[in-house]
């Protein structure tokens, strides 16, 4: 007799009562990518996940090439932390062996090669937060004045910049980003959390805020779902976390990719190399991104009509998937199976 698990991110939220005859079911944001990352490959150590060599690898056909140094367990901490993360991921994947269905916040057209390779992966997305006010989904208070500000901006004109709830910057990199936004001379909405640098982070931005008062808006946090659906948004400078990726793609917004750690590099590869709906910031050998590169990439993206058309095509596919397509059919099938075992 098995349990039905409900997952949010990587954490079990609830153990529901046993459902006779139904095996385990997991719901996760991007478990499909975890399956790919843990496939056996002769370039990955089977013991601790360190590398035999540094060549680019492709885990399954029609998926992007991966730089081994960007594997999730190698992106953070020292060797001890890397080993811990690797073993955690291995255990997570082992737990999937007895699972009948894995529900994913994705849609078939987005990752067809993966879903074809793993029949038990069931895309039911995109699962997007509704515009109705409900229980907060973040520790940060949303500043909804940004929506009023967006209403005053021309259509497809605003550069939206947000790096999620965990990404940190040093002062030099933050300063460079601020100068790039200033030099672009375009409207921008920048989510700069109070802890984006340190306790002095907000004060550090004061001079910039005064200069940018006319065509810029900086907030501590925002209702991202509503922002990305707003017609004034032209592009999204993102860390490529999965929630931000799926929200951007599902709303047809071209992306500037600035990944930091964990699965963000793989998400970036899909955005740039497979879906071709964004551009990547490359940086120098020390991982520093200059104001010239940031400005140049944003201008290149905004001038690329082919990228915008592909982004809008993915938006159409996302809408169809949850209204009439694969995601709706998968969710309906799952609900019917649940009814049989309640």
Phi, psi and omega per residue, in radians:
X1 nan 2.148 -3.030
X2 -1.850 3.004 3.108
X3 -1.967 2.648 3.003
X4 -1.646 2.064 -3.117
X5 -1.711 2.439 2.967
X6 -1.958 2.144 -3.098
X7 -1.907 2.512 2.906
X8 -2.186 1.992 -3.009
X9 1.149 -2.140 -3.100
X10 -1.875 0.062 -3.002
X11 -1.923 2.404 3.074
X12 -1.274 2.145 3.130
X13 -1.596 -0.543 -2.972
X14 -2.747 2.492 2.971
X15 -1.921 1.893 -3.108
X16 -1.531 2.939 -3.047
X17 -1.121 2.679 -3.121
X18 -1.045 2.509 3.069
X19 -2.003 1.875 -3.063
X20 -0.989 2.240 3.046
X21 1.504 -0.150 -3.135
X22 -1.874 2.181 3.119
X23 -1.268 -3.122 -3.114
X24 -1.126 2.578 3.069
X25 -2.283 2.308 3.121
X26 -2.033 2.475 3.034
X27 -2.085 2.085 -3.139
X28 -2.494 2.803 -3.066
X29 -1.217 -0.776 -3.065
X30 -2.521 0.823 -3.132
X31 -1.100 -0.505 3.108
X32 -0.972 -0.715 3.127
X33 -1.198 -0.617 3.089
X34 -1.085 -0.707 3.105
X35 -1.013 -0.777 3.139
X36 -1.118 -0.757 -3.048
X37 -1.120 -0.453 -3.042
X38 -1.772 0.136 3.055
X39 -1.091 2.540 3.123
X40 -1.135 2.387 3.097
X41 -2.611 2.472 -3.056
X42 -1.258 -0.071 3.110
X43 -1.691 -0.005 -3.112
X44 -2.067 2.284 3.126
X45 -1.143 2.353 -3.133
X46 -1.381 -0.149 -3.061
X47 -1.731 -0.990 -3.064
X48 -2.163 0.053 3.058
X49 1.410 0.166 3.047
X50 -1.434 2.956 -2.877
X51 -1.821 2.501 2.999
X52 -1.363 -0.584 3.043
X53 -2.684 3.068 -2.977
X54 -1.911 0.290 -3.103
X55 -1.262 2.664 3.082
X56 -1.129 2.489 -3.120
X57 -2.279 2.746 3.062
X58 -2.214 2.071 -2.999
X59 -1.361 -0.670 3.081
X60 -2.476 2.731 3.132
X61 -1.031 2.617 3.090
X62 1.102 0.433 2.989
X63 -2.113 2.795 -3.018
X64 -1.251 2.730 2.970
X65 -1.170 2.525 -3.065
X66 -2.150 2.301 2.976
X67 -1.353 2.054 -3.077
X68 -0.972 -0.470 3.131
X69 -1.193 -0.188 3.139
X70 -1.703 0.104 3.037
X71 -1.027 2.518 -3.010
X72 -0.924 -0.691 -3.064
X73 -1.332 -0.159 -3.137
X74 -1.808 -0.010 -3.032
X75 -1.607 -0.146 -3.063
X76 -2.425 2.608 2.917
X77 1.189 -3.025 3.103
X78 -1.585 -3.013 -3.071
X79 -1.037 -0.678 -3.128
X80 -1.099 -0.785 3.124
X81 -1.147 -0.696 3.131
X82 -1.063 -0.756 3.120
X83 -1.103 -0.718 -3.137
X84 -1.084 -0.820 -3.123
X85 -1.124 -0.726 3.138
X86 -1.061 -0.803 -3.125
X87 -1.156 -0.606 3.082
X88 -1.090 -0.803 -3.134
X89 -1.126 -0.725 3.115
X90 -1.053 -0.740 3.133
X91 -1.161 -0.689 3.099
X92 -1.026 -0.792 -3.128
X93 -1.183 -0.621 3.098
X94 -1.095 -0.646 3.132
X95 -1.135 -0.357 3.137
X96 -1.364 -0.224 -3.039
X97 -1.077 -0.589 -3.127
X98 -1.664 0.189 -3.072
X99 -1.585 2.283 3.142
X100 -1.358 -0.772 -3.137
X101 -2.295 2.439 3.014
X102 -2.082 1.940 -3.109
X103 -1.492 2.219 -3.027
X104 -2.082 2.444 3.048
X105 -1.440 1.282 3.127
X106 -2.710 -3.112 3.017
X107 -2.410 2.713 -2.926
X108 -0.944 -0.814 -3.067
X109 -1.092 -0.404 -3.102
X110 -1.322 -0.628 -3.064
X111 -2.443 0.902 -3.037
X112 -0.999 -0.725 -3.100
X113 -1.061 -0.708 3.133
X114 -1.197 -0.804 -3.110
X115 -1.186 -0.522 3.060
X116 -1.212 -0.556 -3.102
X117 -1.419 -0.443 -3.081
X118 -2.228 1.555 -3.057
X119 -1.056 -0.412 -3.120
X120 -1.425 -0.111 3.033
X121 -1.421 2.098 -3.045
X122 -2.003 1.770 3.098
X123 -1.245 2.227 3.126
X124 -2.225 0.253 -3.073
X125 -1.793 -3.081 0.148
X126 -1.371 2.342 3.057
X127 -1.647 1.757 -3.065
X128 -1.933 2.464 3.096
X129 -1.072 2.353 -3.133
X130 -1.296 2.874 3.118
X131 -1.371 -0.097 3.132
X132 -1.335 2.414 -3.129
X133 -1.261 2.335 3.138
X134 -2.645 -2.592 -3.133
X135 -1.146 2.305 -3.131
X136 -1.038 2.507 -3.141
X137 -1.872 0.125 -3.136
X138 -2.474 2.751 3.062
X139 -1.315 -0.297 -3.101
X140 -1.606 2.552 3.111
X141 -1.425 2.226 -3.120
X142 -1.295 2.291 3.088
X143 -1.651 1.726 -3.048
X144 -1.426 -0.008 3.052
X145 -1.143 -0.345 3.125
X146 -1.146 -0.493 3.122
X147 -1.210 -0.693 3.072
X148 -1.099 -0.701 3.123
X149 -1.133 -0.741 3.125
X150 -1.072 -0.613 3.140
X151 -1.064 -0.373 -3.099
X152 -1.638 -0.059 -3.076
X153 -1.675 2.637 3.105
X154 -1.102 2.732 3.119
X155 -1.071 2.401 3.055
X156 0.949 0.842 -3.083
X157 -2.168 -0.343 -2.938
X158 -1.652 2.316 3.006
X159 -1.562 2.047 3.138
X160 -1.712 2.237 -3.075
X161 -2.182 2.089 3.101
X162 -2.717 2.429 -3.082
X163 -2.115 0.488 3.054
X164 1.303 -2.898 -2.996
X165 -1.744 -0.052 -3.055
X166 -2.117 -0.449 -3.050
X167 -1.087 2.405 3.106
X168 -2.091 2.637 3.086
X169 -2.160 2.655 2.900
X170 -1.552 2.918 -3.015
X171 -1.111 -0.651 -3.118
X172 -1.106 -0.758 -3.131
X173 -1.211 -0.668 3.098
X174 -1.102 -0.730 3.125
X175 -1.069 -0.709 -3.130
X176 -1.148 -0.718 3.095
X177 -1.111 -0.750 3.128
X178 -1.062 -0.750 3.132
X179 -1.151 -0.645 3.109
X180 -1.094 -0.779 3.128
X181 -1.123 -0.683 3.122
X182 -1.137 -0.764 -3.086
X183 -1.241 -0.427 3.115
X184 -1.134 -0.570 3.118
X185 1.183 0.411 3.141
X186 -2.012 2.746 3.055
X187 -1.066 2.447 3.100
X188 -2.501 2.618 3.006
X189 -2.106 2.052 -3.038
X190 -2.066 2.115 3.033
X191 -1.563 1.850 3.136
X192 -2.031 1.670 -3.134
X193 -0.987 2.660 3.101
X194 -1.022 -0.477 -3.128
X195 -1.816 0.390 -3.098
X196 -1.058 -0.578 3.037
X197 -2.021 -1.282 3.137
X198 -2.840 -2.851 -3.091
X199 -1.120 -0.386 -3.132
X200 -1.622 0.082 -3.021
X201 -1.022 -0.849 -3.079
X202 -1.166 -0.759 3.125
X203 -1.052 -0.591 -3.129
X204 -1.100 -0.425 -3.090
X205 -1.598 -0.025 -2.963
X206 -1.032 -0.824 -3.135
X207 -1.084 -0.665 3.111
X208 -1.124 -0.761 -3.126
X209 -1.075 -0.683 3.132
X210 -1.108 -0.730 -3.113
X211 -1.251 -0.544 -3.026
X212 -1.688 0.167 -3.032
X213 -0.998 -0.554 -3.065
X214 -1.280 -0.884 -3.019
X215 -2.054 0.202 3.109
X216 -2.239 2.710 3.103
X217 -2.412 2.136 3.110
X218 -2.039 2.216 -3.139
X219 -2.266 2.791 3.110
X220 -1.325 -0.578 3.098
X221 -2.806 2.784 -3.100
X222 -2.576 2.843 3.033
X223 -1.355 1.544 -2.950
X224 -1.048 -0.674 -3.137
X225 -0.989 -0.814 -3.132
X226 -1.227 -0.606 3.108
X227 -1.103 -0.827 -3.061
X228 -1.227 -0.361 3.072
X229 -1.529 -0.099 -3.072
X230 -1.302 2.362 -3.084
X231 -1.137 -0.270 -3.122
X232 -1.384 -0.261 -3.074
X233 -1.281 2.236 -3.135
X234 -1.770 -0.658 3.127
X235 -2.779 2.971 -3.026
X236 -2.312 2.006 3.015
X237 -1.541 1.971 -2.915
X238 -2.343 2.710 3.043
X239 -1.398 -0.102 3.095
X240 1.245 0.466 2.912
X241 -1.068 2.693 -2.998
X242 -1.112 -0.711 3.133
X243 -1.034 -0.800 3.125
X244 -1.153 -0.669 3.139
X245 -1.096 -0.884 -3.087
X246 -1.176 -0.599 3.115
X247 -1.213 -0.727 3.110
X248 -1.137 -0.837 -3.129
X249 -1.080 -0.753 -3.072
X250 -1.210 -0.286 3.108
X251 -1.859 0.148 3.064
X252 1.202 0.529 -3.091
X253 -1.734 2.125 3.051
X254 -1.087 2.608 -2.961
X255 -2.142 2.441 2.893
X256 -1.787 2.128 -2.980
X257 -1.687 2.169 3.134
X258 -2.336 1.174 -3.066
X259 -1.252 2.671 -3.103
X260 -2.096 -0.789 -3.054
X261 -2.861 3.108 3.086
X262 0.910 -2.243 -3.028
X263 -1.433 0.002 -3.037
X264 -1.127 -0.551 3.133
X265 -1.228 -0.673 3.086
X266 -1.176 -0.725 3.080
X267 -1.046 -0.709 3.100
X268 -1.042 -0.724 -3.133
X269 -1.096 -0.673 3.076
X270 -1.139 -0.805 -3.107
X271 -1.035 -0.796 -3.013
X272 -1.507 -0.786 -2.949
X273 -1.685 -0.580 -3.069
X274 -1.724 -0.989 -3.117
X275 -1.399 -0.495 3.135
X276 0.996 0.862 3.121
X277 -2.066 0.319 -3.133
X278 -2.894 3.057 3.108
X279 -2.177 2.680 -3.085
X280 -1.835 2.378 2.925
X281 -1.408 2.281 -3.033
X282 -1.733 -0.663 3.123
X283 1.295 3.067 3.081
X284 -1.615 -3.020 -3.070
X285 -1.113 -0.338 3.111
X286 -1.660 0.078 3.132
X287 1.368 0.357 -3.141
X288 -1.695 2.380 -3.114
X289 -1.878 2.076 -3.089
X290 -1.377 2.753 3.100
X291 -1.088 -0.559 3.118
X292 -1.152 -0.754 3.137
X293 -1.181 -0.774 -3.132
X294 -1.036 -0.852 3.138
X295 -1.075 -0.781 -3.105
X296 -1.100 -0.724 -3.130
X297 -1.170 -0.710 3.125
X298 -1.112 -0.786 3.133
X299 -1.120 -0.677 3.098
X300 -1.107 -0.756 -3.136
X301 -1.109 -0.804 -3.099
X302 -1.148 -0.401 3.133
X303 -1.644 0.011 -3.076
X304 -1.715 1.714 -3.092
X305 -1.204 -0.545 -3.136
X306 -1.118 -0.712 3.094
X307 -1.098 -0.769 -3.135
X308 -1.091 -0.707 3.134
X309 -1.141 -0.707 3.099
X310 -1.152 -0.671 3.109
X311 -1.090 -0.748 3.124
X312 -1.174 -0.569 3.085
X313 -1.142 -0.732 3.089
X314 -1.113 -0.638 3.085
X315 -1.048 -0.789 3.109
X316 -1.048 -0.748 -3.141
X317 -1.143 -0.666 3.123
X318 -1.118 -0.787 3.140
X319 -1.097 -0.793 -3.138
X320 -1.100 -0.669 -3.078
X321 -1.068 -0.687 -3.091
X322 -1.577 -0.201 3.134
X323 -1.747 -0.745 -3.097
X324 -2.359 -0.287 -2.950
X325 -1.607 -2.634 -2.979
X326 -1.055 -0.781 -3.090
X327 -1.076 -0.745 3.122
X328 -1.128 -0.753 3.138
X329 -1.131 -0.714 3.123
X330 -1.108 -0.771 -3.132
X331 -1.152 -0.696 3.095
X332 -1.083 -0.767 3.123
X333 -1.092 -0.714 3.133
X334 -1.132 -0.766 3.131
X335 -1.078 -0.726 3.123
X336 -1.113 -0.693 3.103
X337 -1.133 -0.674 3.104
X338 -1.096 -0.738 -3.119
X339 -1.047 -0.601 -3.101
X340 -1.201 -0.360 -3.030
X341 -2.013 0.098 3.114
X342 -1.427 nan nan
